[in-house]
Amino acid sequence: MNRLLPTLLSLPALIFSLNAEEPATDLVVHMKRPEADLMLVIPAESNPVRAVLIHGANKRLKPDTRWTELTRSLGYAHLVVKIDMSKNRRPRRLRTNIAGGLNDYATLLERPELANAPLATVGHSAGGMALPALIPFADRFLTTANDCSWVFKRDRLEKAPHMKESPLLFTIRAIPDAFNMIPAIEQDYDPTRAEGAPWSLGFEWGKAHKVGNAVTLFASWFPAVDEVRLSEEGKIISLNQDNAWLGSREDWDSPYPTIASAAEYTGDKTKAVWLPTKAFAYTWRAYQSNSPFALTLTGPKTLKDAGLGKGLQVQGPAGQTWTLGIKGEGNLKRVRFFREDIVLGEVTEAPWTATWTGPVGPHVLHAEWTLEDGTIGVTRPALVICTGRHEQVVQKHDLTSP
């Protein structure tokens, strides 16, 4: 009891300090160009901007808390580009407006780093075209995370050899559909990965061409790539694949897919999924798991609950306490709760819950369960966004007017 007393006594002062602190100001800048509408979100903490994360299609021109908080945590800016998708030469028009738009932003905002910042892309379905749009930017290309979009084609590697050296993540749905994306794994992913490309792959069970839980995997991917691919000053560095982890596709539809460091992996490394860090490897295993249990979270505000086994996305203010739990059928012996590869808590009796107080930022959580018979598995991951005190200043610029 005595050890808790200083903490309890300090709470009023802490609360007063938080209330007195002025909220940080994020900048939201809308721009109209002749062939595109753009929005750039620069979090207050991204000064200077270390890299730019780009949505090239299928994204509204409205700040999204998930991407704002992710880019805030990395010192990035978030760029959304909207072009007329009914016209031809979409990647070329997208490329022109990404490069031209960032140059315009650099001038208008007096933020010169935007003109040469490293570039990363993220997108769902047609949003994957931002990847080929960036082929000419070999010296600035950082990474991509594409959901329900095509794997980068091998016949393009001759003109874009840097893509074979770049960390790329592709997530595809397990149920075949009219987009016919699954064959690209054998045609393009497997042979390129066998040649040592740092390409990662996620396969989401039980879904076709729909938005699933990929954003949870993405929220772990970008920090992992940032750790191994970008210097603190925002300079792209060479990958050291000796420090990577690998994931097996032999049992990736089981409750506990195999992962191991590259040095300790005993399977065929040419057929394994490349995983940039241990932290991401733990998230990938959870994303891949075909688990009879699901993680539950109870907290201040729920954004989306996709249901048992399908992932979870929730949001609330930083400093709030969440109750972590698990649901499903089976005789549990032990449950451990994780934030990526970090253990948050362990319980060995019902009601199988633990509490966690979330700091500012995006957090990817999952639970590891052990049954009485020794069976081990993991739940699919959840994305928890813990927000701080921020305001937005909005600017609008029309470059189509004289």
TANORPE-V721095 format. One record per residue. N is the residue number from 1. RES is the residue in one small letter. SS is DSSP state (2 for helix, 1 for strand, 0 for the rest). PSI is psi as a letter, one per 30 degrees, with the letter a starting at -180 (none if undefined). Layout:
<<N/RES/SS/PSI> <N/RES/SS/PSI>>
//
This chain:
<<1/m/0/e> <2/n/2/e> <3/r/2/f> <4/l/2/f> <5/l/2/e> <6/p/2/e> <7/t/2/e> <8/l/2/e> <9/l/2/f> <10/s/2/f> <11/l/2/e> <12/p/2/e> <13/a/2/e> <14/l/2/e> <15/i/2/e> <16/f/2/e> <17/s/2/e> <18/l/2/e> <19/n/2/e> <20/a/2/f> <21/e/0/k> <22/e/0/k> <23/p/0/k> <24/a/1/l> <25/t/1/j> <26/d/1/k> <27/l/1/k> <28/v/1/j> <29/v/1/j> <30/h/1/k> <31/m/1/k> <32/k/1/k> <33/r/1/l> <34/p/0/e> <35/e/0/g> <36/a/1/l> <37/d/1/k> <38/l/1/l> <39/m/1/k> <40/l/1/k> <41/v/1/k> <42/i/1/j> <43/p/0/l> <44/a/0/e> <45/e/0/f> <46/s/0/i> <47/n/0/j> <48/p/0/l> <49/v/0/k> <50/r/0/f> <51/a/1/l> <52/v/1/k> <53/l/1/k> <54/i/1/k> <55/h/1/k> <56/g/0/f> <57/a/0/l> <58/n/0/h> <59/k/0/k> <60/r/0/l> <61/l/0/i> <62/k/0/k> <63/p/0/k> <64/d/0/k> <65/t/2/e> <66/r/2/e> <67/w/2/e> <68/t/2/e> <69/e/2/e> <70/l/2/e> <71/t/2/e> <72/r/2/e> <73/s/2/f> <74/l/2/f> <75/g/0/g> <76/y/1/l> <77/a/1/l> <78/h/1/j> <79/l/1/k> <80/v/1/k> <81/v/1/k> <82/k/1/j> <83/i/0/l> <84/d/0/j> <85/m/0/f> <86/s/0/f> <87/k/0/l> <88/n/0/l> <89/r/0/h> <90/r/2/e> <91/p/2/e> <92/r/2/e> <93/r/2/e> <94/l/2/e> <95/r/2/e> <96/t/2/e> <97/n/2/f> <98/i/2/e> <99/a/2/e> <100/g/2/e> <101/g/2/e> <102/l/2/e> <103/n/2/e> <104/d/2/e> <105/y/2/e> <106/a/2/e> <107/t/2/e> <108/l/2/e> <109/l/0/f> <110/e/0/h> <111/r/0/i> <112/p/2/f> <113/e/2/f> <114/l/2/f> <115/a/2/f> <116/n/0/g> <117/a/0/k> <118/p/1/k> <119/l/1/k> <120/a/1/k> <121/t/1/l> <122/v/1/k> <123/g/1/l> <124/h/1/k> <125/s/2/c> <126/a/2/f> <127/g/2/f> <128/g/2/f> <129/m/2/f> <130/a/2/f> <131/l/2/e> <132/p/2/f> <133/a/2/f> <134/l/0/g> <135/i/0/e> <136/p/0/f> <137/f/0/h> <138/a/0/e> <139/d/0/f> <140/r/0/f> <141/f/1/k> <142/l/1/e> <143/t/1/l> <144/t/1/l> <145/a/1/j> <146/n/1/k> <147/d/1/k> <148/c/0/h> <149/s/0/l> <150/w/0/k> <151/v/0/k> <152/f/0/k> <153/k/0/k> <154/r/2/e> <155/d/2/f> <156/r/2/f> <157/l/0/f> <158/e/0/e> <159/k/0/f> <160/a/0/i> <161/p/2/f> <162/h/2/f> <163/m/2/f> <164/k/2/f> <165/e/0/f> <166/s/0/k> <167/p/1/j> <168/l/1/k> <169/l/1/k> <170/f/1/k> <171/t/1/k> <172/i/1/k> <173/r/1/k> <174/a/0/f> <175/i/0/j> <176/p/0/k> <177/d/0/a> <178/a/0/f> <179/f/0/f> <180/n/0/h> <181/m/0/f> <182/i/0/e> <183/p/2/f> <184/a/2/f> <185/i/2/e> <186/e/2/e> <187/q/2/e> <188/d/2/e> <189/y/2/e> <190/d/2/e> <191/p/2/e> <192/t/2/e> <193/r/2/e> <194/a/2/f> <195/e/0/g> <196/g/0/g> <197/a/0/k> <198/p/0/i> <199/w/1/k> <200/s/1/l> <201/l/1/k> <202/g/1/k> <203/f/1/j> <204/e/1/k> <205/w/0/k> <206/g/0/g> <207/k/0/l> <208/a/0/b> <209/h/0/i> <210/k/0/l> <211/v/0/k> <212/g/0/b> <213/n/0/g> <214/a/2/e> <215/v/2/f> <216/t/2/e> <217/l/2/e> <218/f/2/e> <219/a/2/f> <220/s/2/f> <221/w/2/e> <222/f/2/e> <223/p/2/e> <224/a/2/e> <225/v/2/e> <226/d/2/e> <227/e/2/e> <228/v/2/f> <229/r/2/f> <230/l/1/k> <231/s/0/l> <232/e/0/f> <233/e/0/f> <234/g/0/g> <235/k/0/k> <236/i/1/k> <237/i/0/l> <238/s/0/k> <239/l/0/k> <240/n/0/j> <241/q/2/f> <242/d/2/f> <243/n/2/g> <244/a/0/l> <245/w/1/l> <246/l/1/k> <247/g/1/k> <248/s/0/k> <249/r/0/f> <250/e/0/e> <251/d/0/g> <252/w/0/f> <253/d/0/g> <254/s/0/l> <255/p/0/f> <256/y/0/i> <257/p/0/k> <258/t/0/k> <259/i/1/l> <260/a/1/l> <261/s/1/l> <262/a/0/e> <263/a/0/f> <264/e/0/f> <265/y/0/k> <266/t/0/f> <267/g/0/a> <268/d/0/j> <269/k/2/f> <270/t/2/f> <271/k/2/f> <272/a/0/l> <273/v/1/k> <274/w/1/k> <275/l/1/j> <276/p/0/e> <277/t/0/l> <278/k/2/e> <279/a/2/e> <280/f/2/e> <281/a/2/e> <282/y/2/e> <283/t/2/e> <284/w/2/e> <285/r/2/e> <286/a/2/e> <287/y/2/e> <288/q/2/f> <289/s/0/k> <290/n/0/i> <291/s/0/k> <292/p/0/f> <293/f/1/l> <294/a/1/k> <295/l/1/k> <296/t/1/k> <297/l/1/k> <298/t/1/k> <299/g/0/a> <300/p/0/e> <301/k/0/k> <302/t/0/k> <303/l/0/e> <304/k/1/k> <305/d/1/j> <306/a/0/f> <307/g/0/l> <308/l/0/k> <309/g/0/g> <310/k/0/g> <311/g/0/l> <312/l/1/k> <313/q/1/k> <314/v/1/l> <315/q/1/k> <316/g/1/l> <317/p/1/k> <318/a/0/k> <319/g/0/f> <320/q/0/l> <321/t/1/k> <322/w/1/k> <323/t/1/j> <324/l/1/k> <325/g/1/a> <326/i/1/k> <327/k/1/k> <328/g/1/l> <329/e/0/k> <330/g/0/l> <331/n/0/j> <332/l/1/k> <333/k/1/e> <334/r/1/k> <335/v/1/k> <336/r/1/k> <337/f/1/k> <338/f/1/k> <339/r/1/j> <340/e/0/c> <341/d/0/g> <342/i/1/k> <343/v/1/k> <344/l/1/f> <345/g/1/l> <346/e/1/k> <347/v/1/k> <348/t/0/g> <349/e/0/l> <350/a/0/k> <351/p/0/g> <352/w/0/h> <353/t/0/l> <354/a/1/l> <355/t/1/l> <356/w/1/k> <357/t/1/j> <358/g/0/k> <359/p/0/l> <360/v/0/k> <361/g/1/l> <362/p/1/k> <363/h/1/k> <364/v/1/j> <365/l/1/l> <366/h/1/l> <367/a/1/k> <368/e/1/k> <369/w/1/k> <370/t/1/k> <371/l/1/l> <372/e/0/f> <373/d/0/g> <374/g/0/f> <375/t/0/k> <376/i/1/k> <377/g/1/l> <378/v/1/k> <379/t/0/l> <380/r/0/l> <381/p/0/l> <382/a/1/k> <383/l/1/k> <384/v/1/k> <385/i/1/j> <386/c/1/j> <387/t/1/k> <388/g/0/a> <389/r/0/j> <390/h/1/k> <391/e/1/l> <392/q/1/k> <393/v/1/k> <394/v/1/k> <395/q/1/l> <396/k/1/k> <397/h/1/k> <398/d/1/j> <399/l/0/g> <400/t/0/f> <401/s/0/l> <402/p/0/none>>
//
